[in-house]
Amino acid sequence: MPSITTTITLKPISPFTHNNLFCLNPPPFSPHRLILKPISAIIIPPSSSSQQYQQQQLYQPFRPPPSPLPPKFRNLDVAGRIDVLANSLGLWFEYAPLISSLYQEGFSPPTIEEATGISGVEQNRLVVAAQVRDSLVQSKTDPDVLSFFDTGGAELLYEIRLLSASQRAAAAKYAVENKLDSQGCRDLARAVKDFPRRKGDTAWGKFNYVLPGDCLSFMYYRQSKEYKNPSEERTAALQLALDVVESEDAKNVITRELEGGRAGKDSTGDELVDVVKVPVVRLKIGEVSEATTVVVLPVCRAEEKEKNVLEAPWECKSEGDFGVVVAEKGWTRWVVLPGWEPVVGLRNGGVVVAFSDARMLPWRANRWYYEEAILVVADRSRKEVAADDGFYLVVGDGGELKVERGSMLKERGVEESLGTVALVVRPPKEETDDQIADEDWD
């Protein structure tokens, strides 16, 4: 096969200068031939300083991540780690990371429980509590506070896991100073987490969010509002709030409430008649699942009018060891509410009416969002229009269900209603707005 040799000769181009500009005279263009232009490349060797800069930018030596295990446990094999866990050799926060290391080795919680005797629940508690303790160390928490949790502190630190780093440090210090148990730490964490959502509640601005004691005190203060004034339950809740409060402003608020409750009786010991108030509460996300007591009530839609309210089941109770809910007859809609005092107080005859908005309720529109659906809890066992300041579920002129004040009904000669309103429930939402005030009711 003949070989073809091609020789390419590169000739220098002679420029002609004109007014300090380079002018080139290329050959005329022809569409029938391919023009090849010479390409030249010059490799400029880098200087020593640029070489060092590139090395600093591109080369990063491998650094292994820090081991989560304490130094004395890092060289143990799997059998050694299991032995440490089975015999609790060391402080709980030292051997807790061994559980995570076994997870990485492919062990499951049941397998670890079988080998060490530590249940899956306890494994999770130890791992999470150790992480909480690490965050306290990084927050430079007082060593005396940390030492308090060296023995048996996993249960306490686990309860404050949902708080931020700064909140954990403050809550841990408060738990040590007040010697809280696991239930106390759980209540404290819940109060701190819930406090920002309660903006707009009565006296919220008087409690200091930075102080864990004020957050816990505000929780008890809110609970006191759920009881009748005066009552032993209300006084007990206010006394708990006073025992844990830290700031002077909040203490003054609670003291005035206590003194006002004691002033609820006259000099002869007879109770004074209070103005009837209907609680308006917003259901919190997850509040039903966290409640220790719940109430199940039948639900009617407002557009179904009077008929369904009268036909809804009157009695609903729990039976047996499992608390199976049993109603006197079948019903299509039910709602589960936390065991709030006004709801728990309902015996037979409780019913919930679902309104698509608040137009049928007697309160001022400038403080309410009509787009929001609401639930009205009524007591059908109390139909008499007795109190002028009470609120009652009635049938409007057009046959629609609505809520009206007792004084308005008495003016029209109405003596009986479908039931006395016990509670108004607003739907849960991420950002809570101001609760409706008593003066907003028309």
Phi, psi and omega in degrees: 000125183292145178262145181247125180246126180246130180248124178251124180251124179264120179251140179292144178265129181265111179277154173245128183268144178210117182054046178064018178246149176269125180241127180249145177245088181287158177291157181297146184281136176233129182286350185266000178224149181271130181264123176255124178258139179291142179240129178237142178230136180242123177264117180261117181294137181289153177283166182296324181291320179290327177297316179296322181295317180295322178296321179293326183280322188266325186266120175235115181294147181289130176237115181294146179296150180297139181287136178285353183272146173299155183305324185285349180250357189290331183264008181281144173277184183299316180298321179293322179294318178297321179296320179297316180292319182295328183253004179052053183276092181125184177282154187300322182283348176278317182267353178300320178297342177297330180295315179297321180295326177289326174301318180293335178279356178105003179283144175259160178305316177298324179294318178294321178298320180294325184275330187244341183085003179267119183294163179299323178295316181291326176300313179297319180297317181294315182296314182293316180298323177295322177294321177297318179296321177300321179293327176292321177296316179294332177278004179058047176291149181307129180303328178295324177292317180297320182297335179298331183264009182295322180243120178070019183270355182296319180296325181286312182292330179299327184289339181257022185293331185277356181274161175286173184299314180293322178293323178298316181298315180293319180293321179296317178296319180293322179295322179291314182295328182254006175052054181283147172269188184295322178294321177296320177292325178295315178297321180296314180297320179295320180293318179294320181291326186275339189304313181298332181288344185265014179301130183105344176292162181303129175064017181301320183291347180277346181260139185269118183294332182289336183266118180300324180298324178291323177296316178293320178296321180294327177297315177293324178298318177295319180297328180296335180288345182277352183253159179294147179246120358273154175199158180294324180295319180294316179296321180295319179294319178293326178292322175298319179298321180290328182290331186253352184294150182245318185275153181290322181298316179293323179297322179295321179298314182292321179298319178296322178295319179296316180293324177294324178293321178290334179278004179287359176239146179275183186296337181274355179092356179280142180286140176278152180279122181272157174290135181288127180234142177255118178294137174241113186237151174256125178291130179274151176294124180083002183292325180293318181292333181269349184288140177280337178227135178232162179232134179253125184229146175288149184240136173240145175274143184298327182287347177279352171065203193292327188303311183292328178296321180286329184271348182299148180304141180269330187236132177216121185219167179255143182228154174078179182292334182266001179064041180296129182279128182233130177246160182291338177202166182289150179209148188272335185232134178222158175224143177252122180241151175299159183283059175293152184303313181297332182277319179296329181292345178287131176261252176267142177104001178289138179212152179243130176250124181266118176257141179287338175204188186259018185292335183267013179248143186276069172225167189285135185291334185287353177242018186220150177256113185291341182286349189268128177287153181221160173243132177250119179265122183236151178255106182285348177283348178241087183265340184293135175278094188258312188261136177296325182269004177280166179236137190227146176274121185224172176260126181285179182298327180270010181088358181277154176277142179205170178246132180226155178284149183300323181297322179292322179292320180295325178297330179267003178080016179278123182250344182226141181238182174281341180165158178274131180288126181256333186196147172239128185246129175259151186288157178290150176206159183295313181251115182274141177256188184296139173287154179289136182271162182297326183285352180277348176285132179282000000 
